[in-house]
Structures are given as structure tokens and as C-alpha cells.
Amino acid sequence: MATQISLSFLFYAFLVVSLFLLSKGYALGGGERETLESHSHTVETSSLLPASVCSHSTKGDRKRGSLKVVHKHGPCSHLGPDRYTTPTATQILTRDQSRVNSIQYRLGFNSGQNNLQDSLAKISAKSGRSIGSGNYIVTIGLGTPKKDLSLIFDTGSDLTWTQCQPCVKSCYDQQEPILDPSLSSTYKNVSCKSIQCNKLSSATGNQPGCSITTCIYGIQYGDSSFSVGYFGADTLTLTPEGILHGFYFGCGQNNQGLFGKTAGLLGLGRDQLSVVSQTASKYGKYFSYCLPTPSSSSGYLNFGKGGSSALKFTPILTDSRGPSFYFIDLVAIKVGGQTLSISHSVFQTAGTIIDSGTVITRLPPAAYSALRAAFRQQMSKYPMAAALSILDTCYDLSKYDTVQVPTISFVFGGSTEVRIVAIGILYGGSPSQLCLAFAGNGDASDVGILGNVQQQTLEVVYDVAGGKLGFGTGGC
Ligand SMILES: *[C@@H]1O[C@H](CO)[C@@H](O)[C@H](O)[C@H]1NC(C)=O
């Protein structure tokens, strides 16, 4: 009977929610050679392709006291690779566009002069947010005794959730055993009347529900993925020294969608309920990560200040339209050492965020055109190939063992110049179709996004309290 009551409450909560919603120092495995002065990378073509073997880093162990980050679909993931669930490059790019559409929607940019196609894209993304292909995963511990859970790593959202027993309505197939809060001596349901329950509105975009006295959260992502369940609190174990009591998270009782075999999602956004905010008294809203290449095991996520290598900082900007997002000031782009002639206002009109869950970097249309023109000119000795989904500048490199790729650097406010590694420049699934790994937005007012392909191997430091973001090269 009790189960039936909560089941119907959950179903009701889900209905309400649904209805509501309808309204490296360039050391690349020996594959890459260059000097700081050079304006091109000479890379082995094979090093740009997906690898099937996990390479344990030559850099030695990742930082002490940090969490391990791996690419979800790469050979280092313990959730895969699985030939049945590993998406193709085209599927990854399609899901990536749905994530980008949902980010544009959440930011409320691009209202007004849309053509019909844009409007349709927006309606399908209207469900709020999209998980995209959630490319990186991190393993944390929850409960007492702690249970290890592999979660999607997401700087673009706030609420952390995991599937929970008894899965009142539905749980998808995950790799690790599903968390059973009744086996944890420290788990508590959050009351509907609590301040924390109220904070769900901004963290999820939905009003919380109430089942008897327990607060109910619901979050829906694009691609009809969602999680609905009890809002609970329990002990979060990040590292042996990094233990946080009373961490608020979603204990999902009805979960469906493109989460692969992960147990849920870790929200690293900027708003109140994110891990970053909830651990503020311990770590001062300071964290850093390095997103590894898909075939490397050396990626990490670290909370709190750690001795870092030489970093270059740029301010983190605040934008009331997107309290979850980390905005930065992109000022210029260099291709082959030359600054493209793009006026700063092109970047300022849209603004730029950094996002761990978007794969391909998105640029304002005028900036992308300039980048593409310069890149095509410097790559003119190579034969072009058909477009790959959203990527329109592709090359057939099947006859070349090595390829010379012009360098691409981003310049951020504070004269911070960040050089993108070669595998962040060409993307694709086969040597006959490797593509410039950038795309233009549909509208000049759509936000620019620094995606995870371009962040690979960089050390990225978020000093949220200090209002600045740092970049270092060769982080993992
Ligand atoms: C949490 O609340 C739900 C719904 O009221 C209830 O079924 C469940 O037993 C509660 N769990 C605990 C540990 O109190």
C-alpha cells in the first residue's frame, strides 16, 4: 500500500513535471611533435583516431587526493567500451547538438527572429536540458558504508542524482549495484518544507513535489531523458580525506534515458545545490580537472587548492541568464599563429561558457566563418571529404601517415592564450573523414561554448570564489 501511494505520487510528480515542461606539454603518445614557436602540429594520422587500448599515462600517477576521470566511451572506462552501446561519431554529434540547443534554450538567448527550423529545434530542446553524450565519468562514494557510483561529470548542471532502490517506477541498466538508501545508516529524506527542497526550483528548473513529507525532485533532459525521485541527504565520499556529511542529492525512483551504464550525474555547476556549492566550506569553491583523451587513464577531478603547474588566468563572468554556467571572455582566435580579424563585439554579443558536457566548441557564426576560412587555406594541400553531421570542414587523410595541422589558440580576457592540442583540432571516426572540430552557432546571439574536445589534456582550474578560471597545458 505504501509503495502504491508513493508510486502514484511519483507518477503524479512526473506528470506535473512533464506538463510543466511542455509549457600535455604537447606530449601526445609520441604522435605529435612541435616546438613552442611552430605554427603547426605534425601528427601521426593514427593518433587522431579512436584507440582501442587504454594507455596508462607516462606522466605517472594522477594527483594525490583527486578523483579519476575517464572518457565514457573510451577503452579506459570500466563501463565500456561496449560495442552495443558505444555511439558512432554521428550519434555523438547529433546528441551534442541537442545539448547545445537545450543550453541555448535555458539561457533564453535567441528569442525573436527565429526561422521555423530553429523554432522546431527549440521545441524539441524545450524539455530543459540535454545530457548530450555526457562524455566523461567520475566515481564517487555515497552512503554509510559507502557505495561507489560512476556519474556523468557535468559543469553545466547543478543537481547530483543517482538511481535508488526500490526503483519505485523504473531504473535503467547500470554497471554498479543500484544504491539502496535503506542500507545506509546515514541516509535521510529531505522534508518538503526545508529550504533545500525549495532550492530545487533553480537547480532543476522545476517546482519540487511532495510525497507525504518527502521532497520530490524531477529533472528532464533533452532526448526524453529524465530522473524523478526523493530528495535525500547522505554522506558523500570524494576521496579518503574528502568526506562530506549531509550532502543533498536526488535518489531517483523513475529514471530513463541516455545515461549509458552510469549511475547518474554529478552536478559541478555554479548554482546553490551543486557539489561545488555544497562543499564550499571545505574547499572554498575551488576545483580543477583534466579531461583526458579517450584512450588515456590519467584524467582527474580535484577539489580544493592543489599545487598546480604554471597557470594562466582569465576572469569568470557572471550572467544572470545562466546562474549554473561558467562564463568567460573569449577575445580572439589565432590560426597558425595569426590572429583572425574578428571584432571583439562578435564574441561579446553572445558571450562564451566553458562546459564539460558539450563535445564540440561552438562559435558565433562570424567567428566560425573566419576560423574555417583560415583553416581551409592552411590545409589546402589535403583532399577534402564529405561533412560529418555538424562538422563541415573534413579531410580524407587516409593516404597520409602524418599530417601537418595549423595550430589553433584561443585568447581570453587577461591576455590568456590557450593552445588547443592536435586531437582537439581534428575529430572523426575514420582516417578518410577527419574534420575541423568546431562548429558555428545558428544565430549571432547564441552563446559560444568551449567544449570538451578542445579541453582535452588541459589543466582547468575553477577558482569560483576568486572569480577566475586558470588554464595549464599538459595536465594529463
Ligand atoms: C523516504 O520517503 C519515501 C516517501 O515518503 C518513503 O517511501 C521512504 O521509506 C523514505 N525513506 C526513508 C529512509 O525514510
The ligand as an SDF file (V2000), in Angstrom:
LIG
                    3D

 14 14  0  0  0  0  0  0  0  0999 V2000
   11.6470    8.4580    2.1150 C   0  0  0  0  0  0  0  0  0  0  0  0
   10.3510    8.8750    1.7020 O   0  0  0  0  0  0  0  0  0  0  0  0
    9.6130    7.9090    0.9550 C   0  0  0  0  0  0  0  0  0  0  0  0
    8.2970    8.5470    0.5190 C   0  0  0  0  0  0  0  0  0  0  0  0
    7.6390    9.1200    1.5880 O   0  0  0  0  0  0  0  0  0  0  0  0
    9.4290    6.6370    1.7670 C   0  0  0  0  0  0  0  0  0  0  0  0
    8.7720    5.6640    0.9880 O   0  0  0  0  0  0  0  0  0  0  0  0
   10.8050    6.1100    2.1920 C   0  0  0  0  0  0  0  0  0  0  0  0
   10.6590    4.9830    3.0240 O   0  0  0  0  0  0  0  0  0  0  0  0
   11.5710    7.1910    2.9540 C   0  0  0  0  0  0  0  0  0  0  0  0
   12.9170    6.7100    3.2410 N   0  0  0  0  0  0  0  0  0  0  0  0
   13.4510    6.8720    4.4510 C   0  0  0  0  0  0  0  0  0  0  0  0
   14.8270    6.2580    4.6280 C   0  0  0  0  0  0  0  0  0  0  0  0
   12.9230    7.4950    5.3290 O   0  0  0  0  0  0  0  0  0  0  0  0
  1  2  1  0
  1 10  1  0
  2  3  1  0
  3  4  1  0
  3  6  1  0
  4  5  1  0
  6  7  1  0
  6  8  1  0
  8  9  1  0
  8 10  1  0
 10 11  1  0
 11 12  1  0
 12 13  1  0
 12 14  2  0
M  END
$$$$
